[in-house]
Amino acid sequence: MVIQGYPDPGDGLRLHLNENTGGCSPRVLEAIRRVSPSDVSTYPSYPDAVRATARHFGVDPDWVLLTNGLDEGLLMTAVGHIARPRVHDAETIIPLPAFDPYPNATAAVGATAVRVPPGPEFAFPTQAVIDAITPRTRIVFLNTPNNPTGQLIPVPDLVRISQAAPGAVVLIDEAYIEFGGTTFLPELPRFPNVLVGRTFSKAYGLAGLRVGVVIGQPQALDPVRAVTLPFNINGVALAAIEAALSDTEFLPRYAAQVRASRDKLYDACRRLGLPFWPSAANYVLVRVGEAKPFVDALAARKIHVRDRSKDPVTAGCIRITAGIMEHTDAAIEALEDVMATRQGR
Ligand SMILES: Cc1ncc(COP(=O)(O)O)c(C=O)c1O
């Protein structure tokens, strides 16, 4: 039997989807409690939330499209720029390793994904991406910090790629930028072909409400807007947006905790002899060798992490979410236990 949704790992600590392990701002829950019967019985109205989001990002409201999670924004970018109007022989460029929805959205609109392998130690392959651009390229999917490596693409490299692809849309996915790195947003006025993707799922802790944002100039954004359903965000999620943005202490406090958690995970990996990649995001990629039994052993200790071994580029690797310290401590304890068992001690 096929059941909708991502497989639920069951009881235990969820460190497999890069969620906010500390929850969300109390202001969000207060705003949700204030939702009225007519807020529920009427179709949602977007202007206030769009204006608040635009103010937050320092752009005009017509540069903002709220989406049902950034996932929807990625799919609608593909639909808006490839499926309608139908572009034949369209290609997207996807540097590896990559977030699954990039190839999935590409396939959904009948386009071809041109995958570009990384350099040594997951160095971002800027020149190879530029070399892969052709007149058939419709979308270049860039992700900084990268999921799953946590590596950043320097802004000058983002600029070079954007300049090299004037006939395509360059989608810069900044889902984790609040945890480290420099946003492309200040460059956006110079680039009518660039869209920046952001989400409330990670740093703001609203994954369950599904709110993402696609930001860009009308030339790139309007085709996406044209195919996005008019009531794509529900009223409860809308109520949460302004509340989340108004709590200016929540995000820096959580981001600081994530940085401390990352450092502690690095220390543990060094102690345990596990290679890892320093990350700018709220997760760390760790090479464990045979990943499946390792992930299962952690799950048996109620710690759920992501097995990245299906992707040949990250063979033998797991990805561990870095959240609040208490959860990181529990993860490290389980890692130590699994390593001790593995070494037969
Ligand atoms: C790189 C990246 N982009 C986009 C998303 C989508 O986030 P959401 O649909 O929850 O906004 C995720 C979620 O894991 C992600 O890792």
The ligand as an SDF file (V2000), in Angstrom:
LIG
                    3D

 16 16  0  0  0  0  0  0  0  0999 V2000
   17.9220   23.0740   -0.2530 C   0  0  0  0  0  0  0  0  0  0  0  0
   16.4740   23.0940    0.0830 C   0  0  0  0  0  0  0  0  0  0  0  0
   15.6610   23.8740   -0.6260 N   0  0  0  0  0  0  0  0  0  0  0  0
   14.3510   23.9300   -0.3810 C   0  0  0  0  0  0  0  0  0  0  0  0
   13.7940   23.1840    0.6360 C   0  0  0  0  0  0  0  0  0  0  0  0
   12.3090   23.2290    0.7680 C   0  0  0  0  0  0  0  0  0  0  0  0
   11.8500   23.6960    1.9520 O   0  0  0  0  0  0  0  0  0  0  0  0
   10.3240   23.9220    2.2170 P   0  0  0  0  0  0  0  0  0  0  0  0
    9.5300   23.3340    1.0940 O   0  0  0  0  0  0  0  0  0  0  0  0
   10.0400   23.2700    3.5140 O   0  0  0  0  0  0  0  0  0  0  0  0
   10.1660   25.4090    2.2650 O   0  0  0  0  0  0  0  0  0  0  0  0
   14.5910   22.3600    1.4130 C   0  0  0  0  0  0  0  0  0  0  0  0
   14.0030   21.5120    2.4730 C   0  0  0  0  0  0  0  0  0  0  0  0
   14.5740   20.5960    2.9850 O   0  0  0  0  0  0  0  0  0  0  0  0
   15.9710   22.3040    1.1210 C   0  0  0  0  0  0  0  0  0  0  0  0
   16.8010   21.4900    1.8000 O   0  0  0  0  0  0  0  0  0  0  0  0
  1  2  1  0
  2  3  1  0
  2 15  2  0
  3  4  2  0
  4  5  1  0
  5  6  1  0
  5 12  2  0
  6  7  1  0
  7  8  1  0
  8  9  2  0
  8 10  1  0
  8 11  1  0
 12 13  1  0
 12 15  1  0
 13 14  2  0
 15 16  1  0
M  END
$$$$
